[in-house]
């Protein structure tokens, strides 16, 4: 397959939505991985979900030192609401996500922009993870069984054209499986591809990670 370099392709704005709740120990790793992206035209929308630690101050420090970073505050409403709030405050032609205890490989954004540029018929991408820690989770349909994460829907890997998120009105207010539910709606209405380049670095070694629970 042919490839495009950062110099060859147009540089549409990519909005990265990062929901944050009590992640002071991991924010630097996550945000620095965005700042260090080889693809330069991005904005980071960090949505603080009423953190009780020093997360908000760390985010403000980044905001004050980098004009590409914005911080949005909301009352504690959990992940789907935070992502929807980030989408609402974003400006990008493309929208994607980063969980605040994970990180990106340096070419994470570039590879996805490259793919969508070479495949203009595709509206939405998901997949492409490198897992740090336990690679298995309980099956939501039978919690006595374990399934590999490659079989799960990982919402933080979603990368799509803006109209997809706007037309589907974002994520539904669910306590779990909101990623799977959203992807099902996307697949009914748009062209979706699952990619296999492992550039989303997924830290399952974080003790209270949302994604250490059933997907």
N, C-alpha and C positions, 0 to 999 in steps of 0.2 A: 504494500500500500504506500502511495506517495505521502510525503509529509510536508508540512509548511513550517517555516521558522517564524519567530516572533516579528521579524522584519518584513515578512512576506504578506502577512494577513492583516485585515483591518482589525482595529483594536476596540471592539465594543466594550462598554462598561459592564463589569460583572459585579453584582451585589452579593456579598457574602453575609449571611445572617447567622449570628452566633448568640444563642440563648445562654444566659449566665445565671446560675444560682449557687452561691457559696462555693466559688471555684478559685479562691485566691492562690491556692497552691499550684494551679495549672494554667492560669490565664497567660502568663508570660510565654510559656511554650506554645500555646495556641496562636496568640496574636503575632508573635515573632515569626511563626511559620507562614503567616499571611504576608507580613511585611517583606519577607525574603523571597516571595514568589518571582519566578522569572517573567511571568506575565504581569505587566505593570499597570494596566488600566482596571483597577478594582476599587470598590469601596467596602468597608467593613461596618456593618450595622450590629453593634452589640446591644442586646436587649437584657437589661438587668431585671430579674424577676423578684425584686425586693430582697436582695441578698442581705444576710445578717453578719457577714464577715467583711473583709477589706476589699472585696471584689470591685465595688463601685469606684473606690478611690484609684485602684490600679487602672481601671478602664479610663477614668478621667485623665490620668497621667498620660496614657497613650493618645487620647483624643487631643490633648493640649500640645502634643509634640508631632502629630501627624494629621494633616487635613483630610486624609482619606478615611479617617476613623470617626464614626459618630456613635454616641451612646444614647439609648432610649430607656426610659424607666417606666415600669408598670407595677401595679399591685400584684401580689403573688397569685399567679394563675396557671402555672405549669407550662410545659414545653409547647403544645400546639398554639396557645395564645401568644406566647413569646415569638414564635416563628411568624405567625400571622402579623403581629405588630411590626416585626422587622420588614416583612414584605411591604406593608403599608408605607413604611418610611424609606423604602429603597427607591433608587432611580435607574437601576441597571437594565440593560437589554436582556441580560441573562441573570438568573437567580440561582444561588446555591447555598449550602449550609456548612457550618463547622460546629461540632459539639465542643464546648469550652474545655473539655479534658482530653481532646484529641489534637491532631496536628496534620498539616499538609506536607507532602513531599514538595520540593522546590518547583517542580513542573506540573503540579496538580491542575492548576487552572489552565495553563497553556495546552496541555494534552486534550482537555475537554473542548476548549475553543477550537483547537486544531481539528478535532474529530467532527464537530458540528459544522465547521466551515467546509470540510471535505464531503460531508453528507447533509446537504441542506434540506433533504426531505425528513430528517430526524428532528423531532421537537424536544426530546427529553432523554437524559441519560441517568443511569444509576449503576451502582456496583463499583468495583475497583478498589479493594481494601487490602491493607497489610495489617494483620491482627497481632497486637501485642498482648499476650496473656492467654487466658482460656478461650479456645476457639469454639466451644460448645455452649448451648443454652437449652433450657427446658422447652420442649414443644408446647406451644400454647394450647394445642388441641388434646395433648396427653402429657401432663407434667411429669409423668414417670419416665418419659423418654427424653433423650438428648438429641439435638440436631446440630449440624455444623452451621456456623454463621453464614457460610456461602449460600445456604438455602433460605436465609432470612432476608427481609427487606430492611435495609439500613438507610433511613431517611436522610442522614447527614450526607450521603453520597449523591442525593438528588441534584441534578444540574439541568436546568431547562430554560427554554425561552420564556420571557416574562409573561406573555399572553396566557401560557398554560396555567400559571398560578393565579392570575387575575380572573380568568374565565371560570375556573373551578372554585374560586373564592377560598382558596387556601385549605388549611387543615381543619378537620372537625375536632370539637372539644371532647377528646377521649383520653382516658387515663393510660391506655396502652393500645398498641396496634394502629395508632393513627397513621403511621408510615405506610403500612400495608393497605389500609383503607384508601389513602390518597393515591397510591400507585395504581390501585384497581380502577379508580376513576380516570386517571391519566391514560391508562392503557385502552380504555373504552373509547377515548375521544382523540387520541394523538398517536404519533409514531414514536415508539419507545425502543431504546437499545440498552442492553446491559453490557458494560465495558469490562475488560479484564486487566487493565493496567493498574497495579496496586499502589496508587499514589495517595489514597486517603489512609492515614495512619491512625488506626482505631485502637485506643488504649482500653482494654478490658481489665487491666490491672489496677484501675481506679476503684477503690472499695465501694463507693456509693454511686457509681455510674448508673444513669438511667438505663443504659443498654446492658447492664448486668442482669436485668430482669427479663421476663418473658416478652418476646417480640410477637 
